[in-house]
Amino acid sequence: MRVAIADDSGLFRESLARYLTELGLEVAVKAATTAELLAALARSPVDVAVVDVFFHGKDDGLSAARRIRANHPATGVLMLSAQTVTRQAIELLRACSDAIGYLNKDNVADIEELHAAIHRVAAGECVVDTDIVRRLLDSPRHEEGLSHLSEQELGVLTLMAQGYSNRGIAKRVCLSERRVEDYVGHIFAKLGIDSTPGGEPADRNRRVLAVLQWLRLSNGGPA
């Protein structure tokens, strides 16, 4: 898998590139500015661009992420931030339908977790950090938009938004995997997310749709 890294911290950029290379990824682009990143992607697209949200000066990682998703649909974007999530970040997650992620640098426990997030974004998933999840849960519109979900279903959807599989959710909430599957099915039904035409299930896509719908039903609170 080919990845690009854009961060104005040379130490972080080079360290991340080294770790990802050791995990078998090809770091094709290392950019200090979003202009460098966009120019490099125009010459040779990658599978996933890992982009810092906040650069020095007027450089804007979120605007670059929007341009990448618009101009390079096959390239996923994983945004990293060391600061509090903003309304602009949440708006980007709402606007993009797939292959997008937002992680707080401080919440990435180890490089393996980041590696897994990159693969999920490359596979078209939406990866949402726990900070965004907490912010959405505190949203004034949260109860209004999702009141038809039970407390247990909302808890499962919260963990889905954080990228957990059914097995991972089962371990976190001390339920059987079959019980979690039941909750996931109820969530899909209540959010109006059905199987693909012909009756074949598309669980990964439906999980993404459920998370995206949750984002759209929540206003994210003040910036």
Secondary structure, 3 states (H helix, E strand, C coil): CEEEEECCCHHHHHHHHHHHHHCCCEEEEEECCHHHHHHHHHHCCCCEEEEECECCCCCEHHHHHHHHHHHCCCCEEEEEECCCCCHHHHHHHHHCCCCEEEEEHHHCCCHHHHHHHHHHHHCCCEEECHHHHHHHHCCCCHHHHHCCCCHHHHHHHHHHHCCCCHHHHHHHHCCCHHHHHHHHHHHHHHCCCCCCCCCCCCHHHHHHHHHHHHHHHCCCCCC
